[in-house]
Amino acid sequence: MKSEIKVILPAGKIPQGEIVSKITGTYKYNVQDSIVIYHEVKNERQPIIAEKGTRFMTDHSGHISCISEEKELVWHTELADLRRWLNKEMGVQENEDQTDRRTNRIG
């Protein structure tokens, strides 16, 4: 990452596929809403969707944990991605964020 920013948020607020860690840990995970298990012999894929109120945390070793959406995690992101997320959360259009804030000053 260029310049990593760490943000503590409930798991349910962190975008799908983003890199996270536990607040007290350094081990990195991906947060997911669903996972797919591929069965090569039967040529099948079995999607598993997290139950309402939960998310999956997956690691590079293939371990999967099911956690509450309320569990606070550290989101490892970059400023541009955080800005896009904040704009989406606040309902701000991309172009609105580019306005000249000097015109909004009081006094």
MOSULBEL-V372468 format. One record per residue. N is the residue number from 1. RES is the residue in three letters. NEAR is the number of other ideal C-beta (glycine too) atoms within 8 Angstrom. Layout:
# MOSULBEL-V372468
[[N & RES & NEAR] [N & RES & NEAR]]
This chain:
# MOSULBEL-V372468
[[1 & MET & 6] [2 & LYS & 4] [3 & SER & 6] [4 & GLU & 8] [5 & ILE & 9] [6 & LYS & 8] [7 & VAL & 8] [8 & ILE & 8] [9 & LEU & 9] [10 & PRO & 10] [11 & ALA & 16] [12 & GLY & 8] [13 & LYS & 6] [14 & ILE & 11] [15 & PRO & 6] [16 & GLN & 6] [17 & GLY & 6] [18 & GLU & 11] [19 & ILE & 9] [20 & VAL & 15] [21 & SER & 12] [22 & LYS & 8] [23 & ILE & 8] [24 & THR & 3] [25 & GLY & 6] [26 & THR & 4] [27 & TYR & 7] [28 & LYS & 10] [29 & TYR & 11] [30 & ASN & 11] [31 & VAL & 14] [32 & GLN & 12] [33 & ASP & 7] [34 & SER & 9] [35 & ILE & 9] [36 & VAL & 8] [37 & ILE & 8] [38 & TYR & 7] [39 & HIS & 9] [40 & GLU & 5] [41 & VAL & 4] [42 & LYS & 5] [43 & ASN & 5] [44 & GLU & 6] [45 & ARG & 7] [46 & GLN & 8] [47 & PRO & 8] [48 & ILE & 8] [49 & ILE & 6] [50 & ALA & 10] [51 & GLU & 6] [52 & LYS & 3] [53 & GLY & 7] [54 & THR & 10] [55 & ARG & 12] [56 & PHE & 14] [57 & MET & 14] [58 & THR & 11] [59 & ASP & 10] [60 & HIS & 4] [61 & SER & 4] [62 & GLY & 6] [63 & HIS & 6] [64 & ILE & 8] [65 & SER & 8] [66 & CYS & 8] [67 & ILE & 10] [68 & SER & 7] [69 & GLU & 10] [70 & GLU & 8] [71 & LYS & 8] [72 & GLU & 8] [73 & LEU & 15] [74 & VAL & 10] [75 & TRP & 12] [76 & HIS & 12] [77 & THR & 14] [78 & GLU & 10] [79 & LEU & 8] [80 & ALA & 6] [81 & ASP & 8] [82 & LEU & 11] [83 & ARG & 9] [84 & ARG & 9] [85 & TRP & 10] [86 & LEU & 9] [87 & ASN & 12] [88 & LYS & 8] [89 & GLU & 7] [90 & MET & 6] [91 & GLY & 4] [92 & VAL & 9] [93 & GLN & 6] [94 & GLU & 8] [95 & ASN & 5] [96 & GLU & 8] [97 & ASP & 9] [98 & GLN & 5] [99 & THR & 7] [100 & ASP & 4] [101 & ARG & 6] [102 & ARG & 5] [103 & THR & 6] [104 & ASN & 5] [105 & ARG & 6] [106 & ILE & 2] [107 & GLY & 2]]
